[in-house]
Amino acid sequence: MFHAGWYGWPGYGGSWIFPYGGLIMGILLLLILGVVLYAVLRNRNPLRETPSSLEILKRRLAKGEISKEEYRELVEELKD
């Protein structure tokens, strides 16, 4: 049988009142680290390619926001 001594059970640290203090503090530290990493990674925006002007015009034409004539005029203007 192990002798608890002054520091609680062997390998866990803590005192005779709170023998698993080191284990609990380690788990608490990992939880805090996990929360911080989650917060940082959740707010990170992946690198996205911005659509070209021509792609934007194609989408606007497909949605019906501009007419075919306006599309053609804008494409010609973009080529200049």
PDB file with one MODEL, atoms N, CA, C and O in Angstrom:
MODEL        1
ATOM      1  N   MET A   1       0.845  -1.181   0.000  1.00  0.00           N
ATOM      2  CA  MET A   1       0.000   0.000   0.000  1.00  0.00           C
ATOM      3  C   MET A   1       0.885   1.236   0.000  1.00  0.00           C
ATOM      4  O   MET A   1       1.926   1.269   0.656  1.00  0.00           O
ATOM      5  N   PHE A   2       0.456   2.261  -0.749  1.00  0.00           N
ATOM      6  CA  PHE A   2       1.225   3.502  -0.824  1.00  0.00           C
ATOM      7  C   PHE A   2       0.993   4.351   0.412  1.00  0.00           C
ATOM      8  O   PHE A   2      -0.085   4.345   1.006  1.00  0.00           O
ATOM      9  N   HIS A   3       2.009   5.064   0.773  1.00  0.00           N
ATOM     10  CA  HIS A   3       1.895   6.012   1.879  1.00  0.00           C
ATOM     11  C   HIS A   3       1.647   7.385   1.268  1.00  0.00           C
ATOM     12  O   HIS A   3       2.431   7.844   0.438  1.00  0.00           O
ATOM     13  N   ALA A   4       0.566   8.043   1.670  1.00  0.00           N
ATOM     14  CA  ALA A   4       0.204   9.336   1.101  1.00  0.00           C
ATOM     15  C   ALA A   4       1.179  10.424   1.522  1.00  0.00           C
ATOM     16  O   ALA A   4       1.438  11.332   0.733  1.00  0.00           O
ATOM     17  N   GLY A   5       1.709  10.376   2.682  1.00  0.00           N
ATOM     18  CA  GLY A   5       2.682  11.364   3.128  1.00  0.00           C
ATOM     19  C   GLY A   5       2.097  12.759   3.171  1.00  0.00           C
ATOM     20  O   GLY A   5       0.891  12.938   3.344  1.00  0.00           O
ATOM     21  N   TRP A   6       2.967  13.746   3.012  1.00  0.00           N
ATOM     22  CA  TRP A   6       2.531  15.132   3.085  1.00  0.00           C
ATOM     23  C   TRP A   6       1.868  15.616   1.798  1.00  0.00           C
ATOM     24  O   TRP A   6       1.120  16.593   1.821  1.00  0.00           O
ATOM     25  N   TYR A   7       2.129  14.956   0.696  1.00  0.00           N
ATOM     26  CA  TYR A   7       1.713  15.490  -0.603  1.00  0.00           C
ATOM     27  C   TYR A   7       0.581  14.709  -1.254  1.00  0.00           C
ATOM     28  O   TYR A   7       0.407  14.827  -2.466  1.00  0.00           O
ATOM     29  N   GLY A   8      -0.181  13.935  -0.539  1.00  0.00           N
ATOM     30  CA  GLY A   8      -1.291  13.204  -1.128  1.00  0.00           C
ATOM     31  C   GLY A   8      -0.813  11.920  -1.769  1.00  0.00           C
ATOM     32  O   GLY A   8       0.254  11.409  -1.430  1.00  0.00           O
ATOM     33  N   TRP A   9      -1.582  11.409  -2.673  1.00  0.00           N
ATOM     34  CA  TRP A   9      -1.255  10.139  -3.328  1.00  0.00           C
ATOM     35  C   TRP A   9      -0.078  10.331  -4.270  1.00  0.00           C
ATOM     36  O   TRP A   9       0.068  11.402  -4.858  1.00  0.00           O
ATOM     37  N   PRO A  10       0.753   9.330  -4.422  1.00  0.00           N
ATOM     38  CA  PRO A  10       1.947   9.453  -5.268  1.00  0.00           C
ATOM     39  C   PRO A  10       1.588   9.825  -6.704  1.00  0.00           C
ATOM     40  O   PRO A  10       0.701   9.223  -7.309  1.00  0.00           O
ATOM     41  N   GLY A  11       2.287  10.821  -7.238  1.00  0.00           N
ATOM     42  CA  GLY A  11       2.122  11.196  -8.633  1.00  0.00           C
ATOM     43  C   GLY A  11       1.064  12.244  -8.905  1.00  0.00           C
ATOM     44  O   GLY A  11       0.976  12.733 -10.032  1.00  0.00           O
ATOM     45  N   TYR A  12       0.265  12.608  -7.932  1.00  0.00           N
ATOM     46  CA  TYR A  12      -0.806  13.560  -8.188  1.00  0.00           C
ATOM     47  C   TYR A  12      -0.574  14.921  -7.573  1.00  0.00           C
ATOM     48  O   TYR A  12      -1.232  15.879  -7.978  1.00  0.00           O
ATOM     49  N   GLY A  13       0.307  15.054  -6.637  1.00  0.00           N
ATOM     50  CA  GLY A  13       0.536  16.331  -5.977  1.00  0.00           C
ATOM     51  C   GLY A  13      -0.626  16.656  -5.064  1.00  0.00           C
ATOM     52  O   GLY A  13      -1.476  15.803  -4.809  1.00  0.00           O
ATOM     53  N   GLY A  14      -0.672  17.852  -4.582  1.00  0.00           N
ATOM     54  CA  GLY A  14      -1.759  18.266  -3.719  1.00  0.00           C
ATOM     55  C   GLY A  14      -1.445  17.994  -2.264  1.00  0.00           C
ATOM     56  O   GLY A  14      -0.342  17.550  -1.943  1.00  0.00           O
ATOM     57  N   SER A  15      -2.373  18.246  -1.395  1.00  0.00           N
ATOM     58  CA  SER A  15      -2.181  18.036   0.030  1.00  0.00           C
ATOM     59  C   SER A  15      -3.075  16.901   0.498  1.00  0.00           C
ATOM     60  O   SER A  15      -3.789  16.302  -0.306  1.00  0.00           O
ATOM     61  N   TRP A  16      -3.042  16.600   1.783  1.00  0.00           N
ATOM     62  CA  TRP A  16      -3.870  15.507   2.286  1.00  0.00           C
ATOM     63  C   TRP A  16      -5.351  15.858   2.235  1.00  0.00           C
ATOM     64  O   TRP A  16      -6.195  14.962   2.257  1.00  0.00           O
ATOM     65  N   ILE A  17      -5.681  17.144   2.167  1.00  0.00           N
ATOM     66  CA  ILE A  17      -7.079  17.565   2.063  1.00  0.00           C
ATOM     67  C   ILE A  17      -7.557  17.447   0.622  1.00  0.00           C
ATOM     68  O   ILE A  17      -8.705  17.082   0.370  1.00  0.00           O
ATOM     69  N   PHE A  18      -6.674  17.757  -0.319  1.00  0.00           N
ATOM     70  CA  PHE A  18      -7.021  17.779  -1.744  1.00  0.00           C
ATOM     71  C   PHE A  18      -5.959  17.004  -2.513  1.00  0.00           C
ATOM     72  O   PHE A  18      -5.137  17.607  -3.202  1.00  0.00           O
ATOM     73  N   PRO A  19      -5.963  15.666  -2.406  1.00  0.00           N
ATOM     74  CA  PRO A  19      -4.857  14.877  -2.935  1.00  0.00           C
ATOM     75  C   PRO A  19      -4.724  14.885  -4.461  1.00  0.00           C
ATOM     76  O   PRO A  19      -3.642  14.595  -4.971  1.00  0.00           O
ATOM     77  N   TYR A  20      -5.766  15.201  -5.191  1.00  0.00           N
ATOM     78  CA  TYR A  20      -5.696  15.160  -6.658  1.00  0.00           C
ATOM     79  C   TYR A  20      -5.584  16.559  -7.261  1.00  0.00           C
ATOM     80  O   TYR A  20      -6.000  16.778  -8.398  1.00  0.00           O
ATOM     81  N   GLY A  21      -5.029  17.500  -6.512  1.00  0.00           N
ATOM     82  CA  GLY A  21      -4.919  18.883  -6.976  1.00  0.00           C
ATOM     83  C   GLY A  21      -4.148  19.035  -8.263  1.00  0.00           C
ATOM     84  O   GLY A  21      -4.559  19.794  -9.141  1.00  0.00           O
ATOM     85  N   GLY A  22      -3.030  18.328  -8.400  1.00  0.00           N
ATOM     86  CA  GLY A  22      -2.233  18.427  -9.619  1.00  0.00           C
ATOM     87  C   GLY A  22      -2.980  17.903 -10.829  1.00  0.00           C
ATOM     88  O   GLY A  22      -2.901  18.492 -11.907  1.00  0.00           O
ATOM     89  N   LEU A  23      -3.698  16.814 -10.669  1.00  0.00           N
ATOM     90  CA  LEU A  23      -4.475  16.235 -11.767  1.00  0.00           C
ATOM     91  C   LEU A  23      -5.597  17.179 -12.183  1.00  0.00           C
ATOM     92  O   LEU A  23      -5.813  17.414 -13.372  1.00  0.00           O
ATOM     93  N   ILE A  24      -6.298  17.711 -11.212  1.00  0.00           N
ATOM     94  CA  ILE A  24      -7.408  18.610 -11.515  1.00  0.00           C
ATOM     95  C   ILE A  24      -6.903  19.898 -12.158  1.00  0.00           C
ATOM     96  O   ILE A  24      -7.532  20.413 -13.083  1.00  0.00           O
ATOM     97  N   MET A  25      -5.785  20.421 -11.685  1.00  0.00           N
ATOM     98  CA  MET A  25      -5.223  21.629 -12.288  1.00  0.00           C
ATOM     99  C   MET A  25      -4.783  21.370 -13.726  1.00  0.00           C
ATOM    100  O   MET A  25      -4.939  22.234 -14.589  1.00  0.00           O
ATOM    101  N   GLY A  26      -4.234  20.183 -13.986  1.00  0.00           N
ATOM    102  CA  GLY A  26      -3.845  19.840 -15.354  1.00  0.00           C
ATOM    103  C   GLY A  26      -5.039  19.768 -16.284  1.00  0.00           C
ATOM    104  O   GLY A  26      -4.987  20.262 -17.410  1.00  0.00           O
ATOM    105  N   ILE A  27      -6.112  19.155 -15.817  1.00  0.00           N
ATOM    106  CA  ILE A  27      -7.330  19.067 -16.621  1.00  0.00           C
ATOM    107  C   ILE A  27      -7.910  20.456 -16.852  1.00  0.00           C
ATOM    108  O   ILE A  27      -8.352  20.768 -17.958  1.00  0.00           O
ATOM    109  N   LEU A  28      -7.910  21.294 -15.815  1.00  0.00           N
ATOM    110  CA  LEU A  28      -8.406  22.657 -15.940  1.00  0.00           C
ATOM    111  C   LEU A  28      -7.574  23.455 -16.945  1.00  0.00           C
ATOM    112  O   LEU A  28      -8.125  24.214 -17.742  1.00  0.00           O
ATOM    113  N   LEU A  29      -6.269  23.286 -16.909  1.00  0.00           N
ATOM    114  CA  LEU A  29      -5.387  23.971 -17.861  1.00  0.00           C
ATOM    115  C   LEU A  29      -5.684  23.532 -19.293  1.00  0.00           C
ATOM    116  O   LEU A  29      -5.723  24.366 -20.197  1.00  0.00           O
ATOM    117  N   LEU A  30      -5.892  22.246 -19.505  1.00  0.00           N
ATOM    118  CA  LEU A  30      -6.225  21.760 -20.849  1.00  0.00           C
ATOM    119  C   LEU A  30      -7.571  22.291 -21.316  1.00  0.00           C
ATOM    120  O   LEU A  30      -7.724  22.618 -22.493  1.00  0.00           O
ATOM    121  N   LEU A  31      -8.541  22.385 -20.429  1.00  0.00           N
ATOM    122  CA  LEU A  31      -9.840  22.934 -20.803  1.00  0.00           C
ATOM    123  C   LEU A  31      -9.728  24.407 -21.203  1.00  0.00           C
ATOM    124  O   LEU A  31     -10.320  24.837 -22.193  1.00  0.00           O
ATOM    125  N   ILE A  32      -8.970  25.166 -20.432  1.00  0.00           N
ATOM    126  CA  ILE A  32      -8.787  26.585 -20.755  1.00  0.00           C
ATOM    127  C   ILE A  32      -8.073  26.732 -22.092  1.00  0.00           C
ATOM    128  O   ILE A  32      -8.453  27.565 -22.915  1.00  0.00           O
ATOM    129  N   LEU A  33      -7.043  25.928 -22.307  1.00  0.00           N
ATOM    130  CA  LEU A  33      -6.318  25.964 -23.583  1.00  0.00           C
ATOM    131  C   LEU A  33      -7.244  25.603 -24.742  1.00  0.00           C
ATOM    132  O   LEU A  33      -7.181  26.224 -25.803  1.00  0.00           O
ATOM    133  N   GLY A  34      -8.092  24.614 -24.545  1.00  0.00           N
ATOM    134  CA  GLY A  34      -9.052  24.223 -25.582  1.00  0.00           C
ATOM    135  C   GLY A  34     -10.032  25.328 -25.909  1.00  0.00           C
ATOM    136  O   GLY A  34     -10.343  25.550 -27.079  1.00  0.00           O
ATOM    137  N   VAL A  35     -10.523  26.025 -24.903  1.00  0.00           N
ATOM    138  CA  VAL A  35     -11.465  27.125 -25.125  1.00  0.00           C
ATOM    139  C   VAL A  35     -10.788  28.257 -25.886  1.00  0.00           C
ATOM    140  O   VAL A  35     -11.381  28.835 -26.797  1.00  0.00           O
ATOM    141  N   VAL A  36      -9.554  28.575 -25.519  1.00  0.00           N
ATOM    142  CA  VAL A  36      -8.826  29.641 -26.208  1.00  0.00           C
ATOM    143  C   VAL A  36      -8.571  29.266 -27.666  1.00  0.00           C
ATOM    144  O   VAL A  36      -8.766  30.093 -28.557  1.00  0.00           O
ATOM    145  N   LEU A  37      -8.143  28.041 -27.919  1.00  0.00           N
ATOM    146  CA  LEU A  37      -7.909  27.609 -29.301  1.00  0.00           C
ATOM    147  C   LEU A  37      -9.194  27.620 -30.110  1.00  0.00           C
ATOM    148  O   LEU A  37      -9.189  28.025 -31.273  1.00  0.00           O
ATOM    149  N   TYR A  38     -10.286  27.182 -29.517  1.00  0.00           N
ATOM    150  CA  TYR A  38     -11.576  27.196 -30.214  1.00  0.00           C
ATOM    151  C   TYR A  38     -11.959  28.623 -30.593  1.00  0.00           C
ATOM    152  O   TYR A  38     -12.395  28.872 -31.718  1.00  0.00           O
ATOM    153  N   ALA A  39     -11.799  29.558 -29.664  1.00  0.00           N
ATOM    154  CA  ALA A  39     -12.155  30.952 -29.931  1.00  0.00           C
ATOM    155  C   ALA A  39     -11.304  31.544 -31.043  1.00  0.00           C
ATOM    156  O   ALA A  39     -11.806  32.293 -31.882  1.00  0.00           O
ATOM    157  N   VAL A  40     -10.022  31.214 -31.053  1.00  0.00           N
ATOM    158  CA  VAL A  40      -9.133  31.753 -32.086  1.00  0.00           C
ATOM    159  C   VAL A  40      -9.457  31.150 -33.446  1.00  0.00           C
ATOM    160  O   VAL A  40      -9.547  31.876 -34.436  1.00  0.00           O
ATOM    161  N   LEU A  41      -9.631  29.845 -33.509  1.00  0.00           N
ATOM    162  CA  LEU A  41      -9.865  29.191 -34.791  1.00  0.00           C
ATOM    163  C   LEU A  41     -11.264  29.446 -35.331  1.00  0.00           C
ATOM    164  O   LEU A  41     -11.464  29.419 -36.545  1.00  0.00           O
ATOM    165  N   ARG A  42     -12.222  29.690 -34.471  1.00  0.00           N
ATOM    166  CA  ARG A  42     -13.585  29.940 -34.926  1.00  0.00           C
ATOM    167  C   ARG A  42     -13.670  31.260 -35.666  1.00  0.00           C
ATOM    168  O   ARG A  42     -14.440  31.379 -36.619  1.00  0.00           O
ATOM    169  N   ASN A  43     -12.900  32.253 -35.253  1.00  0.00           N
ATOM    170  CA  ASN A  43     -12.959  33.572 -35.867  1.00  0.00           C
ATOM    171  C   ASN A  43     -12.019  33.737 -37.049  1.00  0.00           C
ATOM    172  O   ASN A  43     -11.974  34.802 -37.665  1.00  0.00           O
ATOM    173  N   ARG A  44     -11.274  32.702 -37.367  1.00  0.00           N
ATOM    174  CA  ARG A  44     -10.328  32.795 -38.479  1.00  0.00           C
ATOM    175  C   ARG A  44     -11.064  32.616 -39.797  1.00  0.00           C
ATOM    176  O   ARG A  44     -11.825  31.663 -39.965  1.00  0.00           O
ATOM    177  N   ASN A  45     -10.841  33.517 -40.715  1.00  0.00           N
ATOM    178  CA  ASN A  45     -11.454  33.427 -42.040  1.00  0.00           C
ATOM    179  C   ASN A  45     -10.524  32.664 -42.969  1.00  0.00           C
ATOM    180  O   ASN A  45      -9.342  32.995 -43.069  1.00  0.00           O
ATOM    181  N   PRO A  46     -11.038  31.656 -43.643  1.00  0.00           N
ATOM    182  CA  PRO A  46     -10.175  30.965 -44.603  1.00  0.00           C
ATOM    183  C   PRO A  46      -9.847  31.887 -45.774  1.00  0.00           C
ATOM    184  O   PRO A  46     -10.615  32.787 -46.114  1.00  0.00           O
ATOM    185  N   LEU A  47      -8.709  31.644 -46.368  1.00  0.00           N
ATOM    186  CA  LEU A  47      -8.314  32.470 -47.509  1.00  0.00           C
ATOM    187  C   LEU A  47      -9.241  32.165 -48.677  1.00  0.00           C
ATOM    188  O   LEU A  47      -9.294  31.040 -49.176  1.00  0.00           O
ATOM    189  N   ARG A  48      -9.944  33.157 -49.087  1.00  0.00           N
ATOM    190  CA  ARG A  48     -10.884  32.989 -50.197  1.00  0.00           C
ATOM    191  C   ARG A  48     -10.413  33.842 -51.358  1.00  0.00           C
ATOM    192  O   ARG A  48      -9.909  34.951 -51.181  1.00  0.00           O
ATOM    193  N   GLU A  49     -10.589  33.302 -52.530  1.00  0.00           N
ATOM    194  CA  GLU A  49     -10.257  34.080 -53.708  1.00  0.00           C
ATOM    195  C   GLU A  49     -11.401  35.049 -53.971  1.00  0.00           C
ATOM    196  O   GLU A  49     -12.571  34.668 -53.937  1.00  0.00           O
ATOM    197  N   THR A  50     -11.059  36.282 -54.229  1.00  0.00           N
ATOM    198  CA  THR A  50     -12.103  37.240 -54.560  1.00  0.00           C
ATOM    199  C   THR A  50     -12.501  37.031 -56.012  1.00  0.00           C
ATOM    200  O   THR A  50     -11.641  36.855 -56.875  1.00  0.00           O
ATOM    201  N   PRO A  51     -13.791  37.049 -56.284  1.00  0.00           N
ATOM    202  CA  PRO A  51     -14.223  36.820 -57.665  1.00  0.00           C
ATOM    203  C   PRO A  51     -13.801  37.975 -58.567  1.00  0.00           C
ATOM    204  O   PRO A  51     -13.729  39.126 -58.136  1.00  0.00           O
ATOM    205  N   SER A  52     -13.530  37.650 -59.804  1.00  0.00           N
ATOM    206  CA  SER A  52     -13.133  38.686 -60.762  1.00  0.00           C
ATOM    207  C   SER A  52     -14.359  39.518 -61.132  1.00  0.00           C
ATOM    208  O   SER A  52     -15.497  39.144 -60.851  1.00  0.00           O
ATOM    209  N   SER A  53     -14.094  40.639 -61.761  1.00  0.00           N
ATOM    210  CA  SER A  53     -15.183  41.532 -62.180  1.00  0.00           C
ATOM    211  C   SER A  53     -16.111  40.833 -63.161  1.00  0.00           C
ATOM    212  O   SER A  53     -17.327  41.018 -63.118  1.00  0.00           O
ATOM    213  N   LEU A  54     -15.534  40.034 -64.041  1.00  0.00           N
ATOM    214  CA  LEU A  54     -16.343  39.316 -65.025  1.00  0.00           C
ATOM    215  C   LEU A  54     -17.250  38.291 -64.343  1.00  0.00           C
ATOM    216  O   LEU A  54     -18.406  38.127 -64.734  1.00  0.00           O
ATOM    217  N   GLU A  55     -16.734  37.610 -63.334  1.00  0.00           N
ATOM    218  CA  GLU A  55     -17.552  36.641 -62.607  1.00  0.00           C
ATOM    219  C   GLU A  55     -18.703  37.338 -61.886  1.00  0.00           C
ATOM    220  O   GLU A  55     -19.821  36.824 -61.846  1.00  0.00           O
ATOM    221  N   ILE A  56     -18.426  38.500 -61.321  1.00  0.00           N
ATOM    222  CA  ILE A  56     -19.478  39.256 -60.647  1.00  0.00           C
ATOM    223  C   ILE A  56     -20.564  39.657 -61.641  1.00  0.00           C
ATOM    224  O   ILE A  56     -21.755  39.564 -61.347  1.00  0.00           O
ATOM    225  N   LEU A  57     -20.136  40.105 -62.817  1.00  0.00           N
ATOM    226  CA  LEU A  57     -21.112  40.475 -63.849  1.00  0.00           C
ATOM    227  C   LEU A  57     -21.946  39.281 -64.281  1.00  0.00           C
ATOM    228  O   LEU A  57     -23.155  39.406 -64.476  1.00  0.00           O
ATOM    229  N   LYS A  58     -21.309  38.124 -64.433  1.00  0.00           N
ATOM    230  CA  LYS A  58     -22.057  36.915 -64.817  1.00  0.00           C
ATOM    231  C   LYS A  58     -23.101  36.562 -63.767  1.00  0.00           C
ATOM    232  O   LYS A  58     -24.220  36.177 -64.109  1.00  0.00           O
ATOM    233  N   ARG A  59     -22.749  36.689 -62.509  1.00  0.00           N
ATOM    234  CA  ARG A  59     -23.709  36.386 -61.433  1.00  0.00           C
ATOM    235  C   ARG A  59     -24.873  37.370 -61.439  1.00  0.00           C
ATOM    236  O   ARG A  59     -26.028  36.988 -61.251  1.00  0.00           O
ATOM    237  N   ARG A  60     -24.550  38.648 -61.659  1.00  0.00           N
ATOM    238  CA  ARG A  60     -25.612  39.662 -61.690  1.00  0.00           C
ATOM    239  C   ARG A  60     -26.550  39.424 -62.864  1.00  0.00           C
ATOM    240  O   ARG A  60     -27.759  39.617 -62.743  1.00  0.00           O
ATOM    241  N   LEU A  61     -26.000  39.005 -63.999  1.00  0.00           N
ATOM    242  CA  LEU A  61     -26.830  38.691 -65.160  1.00  0.00           C
ATOM    243  C   LEU A  61     -27.709  37.480 -64.863  1.00  0.00           C
ATOM    244  O   LEU A  61     -28.892  37.474 -65.200  1.00  0.00           O
ATOM    245  N   ALA A  62     -27.138  36.460 -64.235  1.00  0.00           N
ATOM    246  CA  ALA A  62     -27.897  35.255 -63.911  1.00  0.00           C
ATOM    247  C   ALA A  62     -29.020  35.551 -62.913  1.00  0.00           C
ATOM    248  O   ALA A  62     -30.081  34.930 -62.977  1.00  0.00           O
ATOM    249  N   LYS A  63     -28.800  36.479 -62.008  1.00  0.00           N
ATOM    250  CA  LYS A  63     -29.830  36.831 -61.020  1.00  0.00           C
ATOM    251  C   LYS A  63     -30.886  37.758 -61.606  1.00  0.00           C
ATOM    252  O   LYS A  63     -31.948  37.952 -61.015  1.00  0.00           O
ATOM    253  N   GLY A  64     -30.595  38.322 -62.754  1.00  0.00           N
ATOM    254  CA  GLY A  64     -31.546  39.242 -63.370  1.00  0.00           C
ATOM    255  C   GLY A  64     -31.386  40.679 -62.902  1.00  0.00           C
ATOM    256  O   GLY A  64     -32.271  41.507 -63.113  1.00  0.00           O
ATOM    257  N   GLU A  65     -30.274  40.971 -62.274  1.00  0.00           N
ATOM    258  CA  GLU A  65     -30.042  42.328 -61.784  1.00  0.00           C
ATOM    259  C   GLU A  65     -29.691  43.284 -62.922  1.00  0.00           C
ATOM    260  O   GLU A  65     -29.959  44.483 -62.836  1.00  0.00           O
ATOM    261  N   ILE A  66     -29.097  42.757 -63.981  1.00  0.00           N
ATOM    262  CA  ILE A  66     -28.758  43.577 -65.150  1.00  0.00           C
ATOM    263  C   ILE A  66     -29.265  42.865 -66.399  1.00  0.00           C
ATOM    264  O   ILE A  66     -29.454  41.648 -66.407  1.00  0.00           O
ATOM    265  N   SER A  67     -29.479  43.648 -67.453  1.00  0.00           N
ATOM    266  CA  SER A  67     -29.946  43.061 -68.716  1.00  0.00           C
ATOM    267  C   SER A  67     -28.747  42.597 -69.550  1.00  0.00           C
ATOM    268  O   SER A  67     -27.594  42.876 -69.219  1.00  0.00           O
ATOM    269  N   LYS A  68     -29.049  41.884 -70.636  1.00  0.00           N
ATOM    270  CA  LYS A  68     -27.979  41.395 -71.517  1.00  0.00           C
ATOM    271  C   LYS A  68     -27.217  42.565 -72.136  1.00  0.00           C
ATOM    272  O   LYS A  68     -25.997  42.510 -72.289  1.00  0.00           O
ATOM    273  N   GLU A  69     -27.945  43.620 -72.488  1.00  0.00           N
ATOM    274  CA  GLU A  69     -27.300  44.783 -73.090  1.00  0.00           C
ATOM    275  C   GLU A  69     -26.350  45.442 -72.086  1.00  0.00           C
ATOM    276  O   GLU A  69     -25.230  45.813 -72.434  1.00  0.00           O
ATOM    277  N   GLU A  70     -26.804  45.581 -70.847  1.00  0.00           N
ATOM    278  CA  GLU A  70     -25.944  46.170 -69.823  1.00  0.00           C
ATOM    279  C   GLU A  70     -24.719  45.285 -69.588  1.00  0.00           C
ATOM    280  O   GLU A  70     -23.608  45.777 -69.393  1.00  0.00           O
ATOM    281  N   TYR A  71     -24.942  43.981 -69.611  1.00  0.00           N
ATOM    282  CA  TYR A  71     -23.831  43.036 -69.414  1.00  0.00           C
ATOM    283  C   TYR A  71     -22.784  43.226 -70.502  1.00  0.00           C
ATOM    284  O   TYR A  71     -21.592  43.327 -70.212  1.00  0.00           O
ATOM    285  N   ARG A  72     -23.229  43.275 -71.754  1.00  0.00           N
ATOM    286  CA  ARG A  72     -22.303  43.421 -72.879  1.00  0.00           C
ATOM    287  C   ARG A  72     -21.531  44.748 -72.798  1.00  0.00           C
ATOM    288  O   ARG A  72     -20.328  44.799 -73.054  1.00  0.00           O
ATOM    289  N   GLU A  73     -22.252  45.816 -72.435  1.00  0.00           N
ATOM    290  CA  GLU A  73     -21.600  47.124 -72.309  1.00  0.00           C
ATOM    291  C   GLU A  73     -20.535  47.095 -71.206  1.00  0.00           C
ATOM    292  O   GLU A  73     -19.436  47.622 -71.382  1.00  0.00           O
ATOM    293  N   LEU A  74     -20.868  46.483 -70.085  1.00  0.00           N
ATOM    294  CA  LEU A  74     -19.935  46.443 -68.974  1.00  0.00           C
ATOM    295  C   LEU A  74     -18.721  45.553 -69.290  1.00  0.00           C
ATOM    296  O   LEU A  74     -17.597  45.861 -68.894  1.00  0.00           O
ATOM    297  N   VAL A  75     -18.962  44.457 -70.002  1.00  0.00           N
ATOM    298  CA  VAL A  75     -17.839  43.587 -70.388  1.00  0.00           C
ATOM    299  C   VAL A  75     -16.899  44.338 -71.313  1.00  0.00           C
ATOM    300  O   VAL A  75     -15.681  44.252 -71.156  1.00  0.00           O
ATOM    301  N   GLU A  76     -17.445  45.075 -72.278  1.00  0.00           N
ATOM    302  CA  GLU A  76     -16.610  45.870 -73.192  1.00  0.00           C
ATOM    303  C   GLU A  76     -15.845  46.944 -72.420  1.00  0.00           C
ATOM    304  O   GLU A  76     -14.689  47.236 -72.729  1.00  0.00           O
ATOM    305  N   GLU A  77     -16.495  47.528 -71.416  1.00  0.00           N
ATOM    306  CA  GLU A  77     -15.848  48.552 -70.622  1.00  0.00           C
ATOM    307  C   GLU A  77     -14.706  47.967 -69.800  1.00  0.00           C
ATOM    308  O   GLU A  77     -13.677  48.616 -69.611  1.00  0.00           O
ATOM    309  N   LEU A  78     -14.884  46.755 -69.317  1.00  0.00           N
ATOM    310  CA  LEU A  78     -13.847  46.112 -68.541  1.00  0.00           C
ATOM    311  C   LEU A  78     -12.629  45.744 -69.399  1.00  0.00           C
ATOM    312  O   LEU A  78     -11.503  45.724 -68.902  1.00  0.00           O
ATOM    313  N   LYS A  79     -12.853  45.454 -70.676  1.00  0.00           N
ATOM    314  CA  LYS A  79     -11.755  45.083 -71.562  1.00  0.00           C
ATOM    315  C   LYS A  79     -10.842  46.264 -71.848  1.00  0.00           C
ATOM    316  O   LYS A  79      -9.664  46.079 -72.154  1.00  0.00           O
ATOM    317  N   ASP A  80     -11.374  47.473 -71.750  1.00  0.00           N
ATOM    318  CA  ASP A  80     -10.549  48.669 -72.044  1.00  0.00           C
ATOM    319  C   ASP A  80      -9.535  48.932 -70.991  1.00  0.00           C
ATOM    320  O   ASP A  80      -8.773  49.893 -71.094  1.00  0.00           O
TER     321      ASP A  80
ENDMDL
END
